[in-house]
Amino acid sequence: MRHVLDDPSGLSPRAIRFLSHAAERTSVDMSSWPTAGELRSLLSWLPDVDVQEALTLFRRATDRYGGLRYRSLAWSFEESVTFVPVPWAADEYGTEEQDAMADLIEHDVAHPYAVWLRGDGTVVYCFTGPHSAPIVPVFPGIDAMLEAEALYQDCATWIPVSIDDAPGLAAVEAHAAHLTPIPEACGYTERWWEQDGLTSEGSGGLAEPGWCGR
């Protein structure tokens, strides 16, 4: 498995441009990785978890994305993030856990509290606070997260367009009915549409929807 900066195959031209212009590769400390034996023993008690599949996914995530760093402009970060996929050790699991989990990125802002990778490849954000769901699935995979980041970067110099008369994700979807979806960047809580000179993003329940134009 080659690193994404060496072999960005599977990504859109937009995401490839973003990585080539904005990303770098840093060294990854693997000393905190649990051993394969420890992980097999740890994951074996989780219900309906394919231990070998989860181990393979976590290892491939480290090989492909480990050390990837860039300045994020996404609504949830706006900081430098570094991909350091490390499977959880035993003391990081609670008795209620149902999925194999790994840390995914290092970051400093308060929200989300953490970004994790589930054993099925889903990227989840962890939130804290009385009005926050503790774990929210955001993207179906890491590539979708990078595709969305590339769109945030593309829109950084565009002109925001207010839709104060149509707040909420449902209103954004209605406005976007005649736009072209950008499926590679869409997740469970973020959806993107575009047409010439206009891009729209809707984040259900996590951020305000918005439009930007050239």
C-alpha positions as CSV (number, residue, x, y, z in Angstrom):
1,M,0.0,0.0,0.0
2,R,1.7,3.2,-1.2
3,H,1.2,6.5,0.6
4,V,-1.5,8.8,-0.7
5,L,1.1,11.5,-1.6
6,D,3.0,9.0,-3.7
7,D,0.0,7.4,-5.3
8,P,-3.3,9.4,-5.1
9,S,-5.2,7.0,-7.3
10,G,-8.9,6.9,-6.6
11,L,-9.1,10.6,-5.7
12,S,-10.6,13.3,-7.9
13,P,-8.3,15.7,-9.8
14,R,-9.5,18.4,-7.4
15,A,-8.3,16.4,-4.4
16,I,-5.0,15.5,-6.1
17,R,-4.4,19.2,-6.7
18,F,-5.2,20.0,-3.1
19,L,-2.8,17.4,-1.8
20,S,0.0,18.4,-4.1
21,H,-0.3,22.1,-3.2
22,A,-1.2,21.9,0.5
23,A,-0.1,18.7,2.1
24,E,3.2,17.2,3.3
25,R,4.3,14.0,4.8
26,T,5.7,13.8,8.3
27,S,7.2,10.8,10.2
28,V,4.9,8.5,12.1
29,D,5.8,7.1,15.5
30,M,4.5,3.5,15.6
31,S,5.7,2.8,19.1
32,S,2.2,3.2,20.5
33,W,0.7,0.7,18.2
34,P,-0.6,-2.4,20.0
35,T,0.9,-5.6,18.7
36,A,-1.1,-7.7,16.3
37,G,-1.5,-10.3,19.0
38,E,-2.7,-7.7,21.5
39,L,-5.2,-6.4,19.0
40,R,-6.6,-9.8,18.1
41,S,-7.1,-10.6,21.8
42,L,-8.6,-7.2,22.3
43,L,-11.0,-7.2,19.4
44,S,-12.2,-10.8,19.8
45,W,-14.7,-9.8,22.5
46,L,-16.4,-7.1,20.3
47,P,-19.6,-8.5,18.8
48,D,-19.8,-9.0,15.1
49,V,-16.3,-7.6,14.5
50,D,-14.2,-9.3,11.8
51,V,-10.9,-9.0,13.7
52,Q,-8.6,-9.7,10.7
53,E,-10.6,-7.3,8.5
54,A,-10.3,-4.5,11.1
55,L,-6.5,-5.2,11.6
56,T,-6.0,-5.0,7.8
57,L,-7.9,-1.8,7.5
58,F,-6.0,-0.1,10.3
59,R,-2.7,-1.2,8.9
60,R,-3.6,0.0,5.4
61,A,-4.8,3.3,6.8
62,T,-1.4,3.8,8.5
63,D,0.5,2.9,5.3
64,R,-1.6,5.1,3.0
65,Y,-2.3,8.1,5.2
66,G,0.1,8.0,8.1
67,G,1.9,11.3,8.6
68,L,-0.3,13.2,6.1
69,R,-0.5,16.9,7.3
70,Y,-2.2,19.9,5.9
71,R,-3.8,23.2,7.0
72,S,-7.5,22.4,7.2
73,L,-10.1,25.0,6.2
74,A,-13.0,22.7,7.1
75,W,-15.7,24.2,9.4
76,S,-14.8,21.7,12.1
77,F,-11.0,22.4,12.2
78,E,-9.5,25.5,10.6
79,E,-6.1,24.4,11.8
80,S,-3.2,22.0,10.9
81,V,-4.2,18.4,11.1
82,T,-1.9,15.3,11.0
83,F,-3.1,11.8,10.2
84,V,-1.7,9.4,12.8
85,P,-3.9,6.2,12.7
86,V,-3.3,4.2,15.8
87,P,-5.7,1.4,16.9
88,W,-7.1,1.8,20.4
89,A,-5.5,-0.1,23.3
90,A,-7.6,-2.1,25.8
91,D,-8.0,0.7,28.3
92,E,-9.5,3.0,25.6
93,Y,-12.6,0.8,25.2
94,G,-15.6,1.0,27.4
95,T,-17.9,-1.9,28.2
96,E,-20.5,-0.4,25.8
97,E,-18.2,-0.4,22.7
98,Q,-19.4,-2.3,19.7
99,D,-16.8,-1.5,17.0
100,A,-13.1,-1.7,16.5
101,M,-11.7,1.8,16.7
102,A,-8.5,3.7,15.9
103,D,-7.5,7.3,16.4
104,L,-7.2,9.0,13.0
105,I,-5.9,12.6,13.3
106,E,-4.1,14.9,15.7
107,H,-5.6,18.3,16.1
108,D,-6.0,21.1,18.6
109,V,-9.4,22.7,18.3
110,A,-12.1,21.9,20.8
111,H,-14.7,20.5,18.4
112,P,-14.8,17.8,17.5
113,Y,-13.1,16.4,20.5
114,A,-11.6,13.6,18.5
115,V,-11.7,12.1,15.0
116,W,-11.7,8.3,14.9
117,L,-11.6,5.5,12.3
118,R,-14.0,2.6,12.8
119,G,-13.0,-0.9,11.8
120,D,-15.4,-0.7,8.9
121,G,-13.6,2.3,7.5
122,T,-16.1,5.0,8.6
123,V,-14.7,8.3,9.9
124,V,-16.5,9.4,13.0
125,Y,-16.3,12.6,15.1
126,C,-16.5,12.5,18.9
127,F,-18.3,15.5,20.5
128,T,-18.8,16.4,24.1
129,G,-21.3,18.6,25.8
130,P,-25.0,18.4,26.9
131,H,-26.3,19.1,23.3
132,S,-23.9,16.9,21.4
133,A,-24.2,13.3,20.2
134,P,-21.1,11.6,21.6
135,I,-20.1,9.8,18.3
136,V,-21.3,11.0,14.9
137,P,-20.5,9.1,11.6
138,V,-19.3,11.9,9.2
139,F,-17.7,10.2,6.2
140,P,-17.8,6.7,4.7
141,G,-14.1,6.7,4.4
142,I,-10.9,8.8,4.6
143,D,-10.9,9.6,0.9
144,A,-14.3,11.3,1.2
145,M,-12.9,13.4,4.0
146,L,-10.0,14.5,1.8
147,E,-12.4,15.2,-1.1
148,A,-14.5,17.5,1.2
149,E,-11.3,19.2,2.4
150,A,-10.3,19.9,-1.2
151,L,-13.7,21.6,-1.7
152,Y,-13.3,23.8,1.4
153,Q,-9.9,24.8,0.0
154,D,-11.4,25.5,-3.4
155,C,-14.1,27.7,-1.9
156,A,-11.7,29.6,0.4
157,T,-11.4,32.5,-2.1
158,W,-14.9,32.5,-3.3
159,I,-17.6,34.9,-2.3
160,P,-20.0,33.6,0.4
161,V,-23.7,34.0,-0.5
162,S,-26.2,34.4,2.3
163,I,-29.4,32.3,2.3
164,D,-30.8,33.7,5.4
165,D,-34.3,33.4,4.0
166,A,-33.8,29.6,3.6
167,P,-32.0,28.2,6.7
168,G,-31.5,24.5,7.3
169,L,-30.3,21.5,5.4
170,A,-33.8,20.8,3.8
171,A,-33.8,24.4,2.4
172,V,-30.3,23.9,1.0
173,E,-31.4,20.6,-0.6
174,A,-34.4,22.4,-2.2
175,H,-32.1,25.1,-3.6
176,A,-29.7,22.5,-4.8
177,A,-32.3,20.4,-6.6
178,H,-31.0,21.6,-10.0
179,L,-27.3,21.5,-9.1
180,T,-24.9,18.6,-9.7
181,P,-24.1,16.5,-6.7
182,I,-20.4,15.9,-5.8
183,P,-20.8,12.3,-4.5
184,E,-17.1,11.7,-3.8
185,A,-17.1,14.4,-1.2
186,C,-20.5,13.6,0.4
187,G,-20.7,11.9,3.7
188,Y,-23.4,11.2,6.3
189,T,-23.5,14.8,7.6
190,E,-21.9,16.8,4.7
191,R,-23.3,17.0,1.2
192,W,-21.9,19.0,-1.7
193,W,-23.4,20.3,-5.0
194,E,-22.0,22.5,-7.7
195,Q,-22.6,24.2,-11.0
196,D,-20.5,26.7,-13.0
197,G,-19.5,29.4,-10.6
198,L,-21.5,28.1,-7.6
199,T,-20.8,25.5,-4.9
200,S,-23.1,24.5,-2.1
201,E,-22.4,22.6,1.1
202,G,-24.9,21.3,3.7
203,S,-24.0,19.9,7.0
204,G,-27.0,18.3,8.7
205,G,-27.0,19.2,12.4
206,L,-23.3,20.0,12.5
207,A,-22.8,23.3,10.8
208,E,-24.8,26.0,9.0
209,P,-25.4,25.3,5.3
210,G,-23.8,27.7,2.8
211,W,-23.1,28.7,-0.7
212,C,-20.2,30.3,-2.4
213,G,-19.6,31.7,-5.8
214,R,-16.7,33.0,-7.9
